[in-house]
Amino acid sequence: MQWVLFFSDRQVREQLFARVDSTRGLLLVTGVRHGASMRPPEAREPFVSLERLHGDVVSQVLVADEGGADGMWRDPLGDLADRLHPDSRDDAYAAATGYLLLRDGRPCGVVRKQGTPFEDLWFLQEALSRLTPRIPAPDPAQRPGRRRAEPAPRSPPRPASSGPGARARPSWDDEATPPRGTRAPPPPPEPPKKDPWTVLGIAPGTPVDEARRTFRTLISQYHPDKVAHLAPEFHALAELRTREILDAWEAVERELSGS
């Protein structure tokens, strides 16, 4: 069974919590981007295939973000993730941005969004097969991104010294330390950390309620799902920016609370 909830609905948070609390068995909860020119969320992949293949085993709640002003200040998935993982910011972030799997209202796994419906479906089926014998494991040969391993290139052996009694030098592959000039360069220095107040765009000492509203607005704007339809590099940038905002808010919240 599928349900679609929309950010623009002022009761979306309450409806989401009610669905999670009342659904028995396995439940998939995730957020999707939705626009006027897009197909309804329930008509897209991987949700169509999940419903067709395993709809009698797993239910789905799709929370659609239309990107409009009415829904910009709402973050129902973030609220649900905070409710499920009050003691772990990382777990809450993963739950809010991936495919959240629950059993009887309790979290039992998160599948990260891979970028294409085919990849998402494979990993979702793999995760669900671990939770119930009623869903078979996907074909390992069809695992997205699997490539045949290429043999590692071998370095040419050093030329042996000539003359009687000369000892043959081992090849470079047999040496514990590679020869001079083959070591990897040192990693670049880490960039300096940005001031958390600057990252959030607020002045030091801003009241906590106002700071929290600003944080939620930024998280909504830079959520990776906002660019899920774009190239992978945009998704990576959104994840990087989101992590930067989360780290900044953690520092600001700690400073405002005096801890």
Secondary structure, DSSP 8 states (H G I E B T S, - for coil): -EEEEETTSTTHHHHHHHHHHH--SEEEEEEEE--TTS--GGGSTTHHHHHHHHTTTEEEEEEEE---TTTTT--HHHHHHHHH-TT-HHHHHHHHHSEEEEETTEEEEEE---SSHHHHHHHHHHHHHHH-TTS----GGG-TT-----------------STT------GGG-SS--TT-S------------HHHHHT--TT--HHHHHHHHHHHHHHT-GGGGTTS-HHHHHHHHHHHHHHHHHHHHHHHHHHT-
